[in-house]
Amino acid sequence: MVRQYPENELARFSLGRALFDASDFAGAREHLEIALRRKPDWMVVQILLGKCDLAQGSMEAARSAFERALQLARQQHHEGPEAELMDLLSGLNPDETHLGSEKLPQ
């Protein structure tokens, strides 16, 4: 599908997600970044980019991606992803609070 529609962000996301699920994090990142360039407020893509970074040991990049995704989750009023992101961020930085917010109750 990407070959047919290289500019289509949904095709890029789908391929990136499939590569992520296959543990090809570098390959996934390439396609997810393209999707995010086309649609910068796509929270799910931002989360997957952070998870790619985390899987590859790039903690600072993961933190940055998760913080951006958290901003998007709050702007878009997505409470489930917000809670997941708070957990991910607390795992990266257990002694810090992020973006001026306390960890959500479980």
C-alpha atoms as a printed R data frame, in Angstrom:
    type eleno elety resid chain resno      x      y      z
1   ATOM     1    CA   MET     A     1  0.000  0.000  0.000
2   ATOM     2    CA   VAL     A     2  2.898  2.382  0.740
3   ATOM     3    CA   ARG     A     3  4.306  1.779 -2.731
4   ATOM     4    CA   GLN     A     4  0.960  2.730 -4.254
5   ATOM     5    CA   TYR     A     5  0.348  5.673 -1.926
6   ATOM     6    CA   PRO     A     6  3.685  6.874 -0.523
7   ATOM     7    CA   GLU     A     7  2.155 10.150  0.665
8   ATOM     8    CA   ASN     A     8 -0.696  8.469  2.552
9   ATOM     9    CA   GLU     A     9 -0.171  8.811  6.314
10  ATOM    10    CA   LEU     A    10 -2.530  5.939  7.132
11  ATOM    11    CA   ALA     A    11 -0.525  3.595  4.892
12  ATOM    12    CA   ARG     A    12  2.681  4.757  6.617
13  ATOM    13    CA   PHE     A    13  1.128  4.263 10.046
14  ATOM    14    CA   SER     A    14 -0.132  0.778  9.144
15  ATOM    15    CA   LEU     A    15  3.279 -0.306  7.908
16  ATOM    16    CA   GLY     A    16  5.004  1.308 10.882
17  ATOM    17    CA   ARG     A    17  2.658 -0.498 13.280
18  ATOM    18    CA   ALA     A    18  3.253 -3.840 11.532
19  ATOM    19    CA   LEU     A    19  7.030 -3.336 11.724
20  ATOM    20    CA   PHE     A    20  6.737 -2.335 15.390
21  ATOM    21    CA   ASP     A    21  4.733 -5.500 16.109
22  ATOM    22    CA   ALA     A    22  7.477 -7.495 14.355
23  ATOM    23    CA   SER     A    23 10.109 -5.804 16.594
24  ATOM    24    CA   ASP     A    24 11.666 -3.933 13.657
25  ATOM    25    CA   PHE     A    25 11.832 -0.700 15.626
26  ATOM    26    CA   ALA     A    26 14.168  1.159 13.261
27  ATOM    27    CA   GLY     A    27 11.971  0.308 10.275
28  ATOM    28    CA   ALA     A    28  8.833  1.231 12.196
29  ATOM    29    CA   ARG     A    29 10.332  4.558 13.229
30  ATOM    30    CA   GLU     A    30 11.024  5.524  9.607
31  ATOM    31    CA   HIS     A    31  7.385  5.110  8.561
32  ATOM    32    CA   LEU     A    32  5.919  6.511 11.772
33  ATOM    33    CA   GLU     A    33  8.009  9.682 11.414
34  ATOM    34    CA   ILE     A    34  6.646 10.193  7.901
35  ATOM    35    CA   ALA     A    35  3.074  9.715  9.155
36  ATOM    36    CA   LEU     A    36  3.695 12.194 11.965
37  ATOM    37    CA   ARG     A    37  5.122 14.787  9.570
38  ATOM    38    CA   ARG     A    38  1.886 14.547  7.590
39  ATOM    39    CA   LYS     A    39 -0.309 14.725 10.701
40  ATOM    40    CA   PRO     A    40  1.647 16.227 13.629
41  ATOM    41    CA   ASP     A    41 -1.180 15.911 16.161
42  ATOM    42    CA   TRP     A    42 -1.526 12.127 15.724
43  ATOM    43    CA   MET     A    43 -1.119 11.043 19.327
44  ATOM    44    CA   VAL     A    44 -1.014  7.274 18.697
45  ATOM    45    CA   VAL     A    45  1.884  7.685 16.259
46  ATOM    46    CA   GLN     A    46  3.739  9.819 18.799
47  ATOM    47    CA   ILE     A    47  3.277  7.104 21.438
48  ATOM    48    CA   LEU     A    48  4.572  4.397 19.085
49  ATOM    49    CA   LEU     A    49  7.622  6.515 18.247
50  ATOM    50    CA   GLY     A    50  8.374  6.744 21.954
51  ATOM    51    CA   LYS     A    51  7.969  3.001 22.329
52  ATOM    52    CA   CYS     A    52 10.372  2.463 19.410
53  ATOM    53    CA   ASP     A    53 12.912  4.709 21.143
54  ATOM    54    CA   LEU     A    54 12.380  2.898 24.431
55  ATOM    55    CA   ALA     A    55 12.877 -0.501 22.779
56  ATOM    56    CA   GLN     A    56 16.107  0.749 21.212
57  ATOM    57    CA   GLY     A    57 17.427  2.116 24.507
58  ATOM    58    CA   SER     A    58 17.097  5.799 23.562
59  ATOM    59    CA   MET     A    59 15.666  6.981 26.863
60  ATOM    60    CA   GLU     A    60 15.917 10.736 26.212
61  ATOM    61    CA   ALA     A    61 14.215 10.406 22.824
62  ATOM    62    CA   ALA     A    62 11.532  8.198 24.391
63  ATOM    63    CA   ARG     A    63 10.952 10.729 27.162
64  ATOM    64    CA   SER     A    64 10.614 13.543 24.639
65  ATOM    65    CA   ALA     A    65  8.197 11.544 22.476
66  ATOM    66    CA   PHE     A    66  6.092 10.535 25.480
67  ATOM    67    CA   GLU     A    67  5.971 14.103 26.798
68  ATOM    68    CA   ARG     A    68  4.764 15.341 23.394
69  ATOM    69    CA   ALA     A    69  2.194 12.523 23.277
70  ATOM    70    CA   LEU     A    70  1.035 13.461 26.774
71  ATOM    71    CA   GLN     A    71  0.482 17.047 25.647
72  ATOM    72    CA   LEU     A    72 -1.570 15.751 22.718
73  ATOM    73    CA   ALA     A    73 -3.566 13.388 24.943
74  ATOM    74    CA   ARG     A    74 -4.479 16.260 27.227
75  ATOM    75    CA   GLN     A    75 -5.321 18.613 24.376
76  ATOM    76    CA   GLN     A    76 -7.512 15.946 22.791
77  ATOM    77    CA   HIS     A    77 -9.057 14.821 26.107
78  ATOM    78    CA   HIS     A    78 -7.883 11.187 25.875
79  ATOM    79    CA   GLU     A    79 -7.791  9.974 29.473
80  ATOM    80    CA   GLY     A    80 -6.759  6.359 28.777
81  ATOM    81    CA   PRO     A    81 -3.647  7.258 26.800
82  ATOM    82    CA   GLU     A    82 -2.891 10.029 29.308
83  ATOM    83    CA   ALA     A    83 -2.762  7.463 32.127
84  ATOM    84    CA   GLU     A    84 -0.596  5.106 30.027
85  ATOM    85    CA   LEU     A    85  1.800  7.933 29.209
86  ATOM    86    CA   MET     A    86  2.064  8.997 32.842
87  ATOM    87    CA   ASP     A    87  3.024  5.402 33.685
88  ATOM    88    CA   LEU     A    88  5.580  5.263 30.873
89  ATOM    89    CA   LEU     A    89  7.095  8.574 31.924
90  ATOM    90    CA   SER     A    90  7.219  7.629 35.585
91  ATOM    91    CA   GLY     A    91  9.101  4.485 34.585
92  ATOM    92    CA   LEU     A    92 11.676  6.622 32.783
93  ATOM    93    CA   ASN     A    93 11.942  9.171 35.581
94  ATOM    94    CA   PRO     A    94 10.481  7.771 38.800
95  ATOM    95    CA   ASP     A    95 11.573 10.780 40.890
96  ATOM    96    CA   GLU     A    96 10.119 13.495 38.651
97  ATOM    97    CA   THR     A    97  6.665 14.699 37.747
98  ATOM    98    CA   HIS     A    98  6.100 15.587 34.120
99  ATOM    99    CA   LEU     A    99  4.427 18.665 32.712
100 ATOM   100    CA   GLY     A   100  3.399 19.836 36.177
101 ATOM   101    CA   SER     A   101  1.001 16.978 36.843
102 ATOM   102    CA   GLU     A   102  0.916 14.224 39.424
103 ATOM   103    CA   LYS     A   103  0.637 10.612 38.403
104 ATOM   104    CA   LEU     A   104 -2.970  9.620 37.863
105 ATOM   105    CA   PRO     A   105 -4.538  7.146 40.314
106 ATOM   106    CA   GLN     A   106 -4.834  3.587 39.054
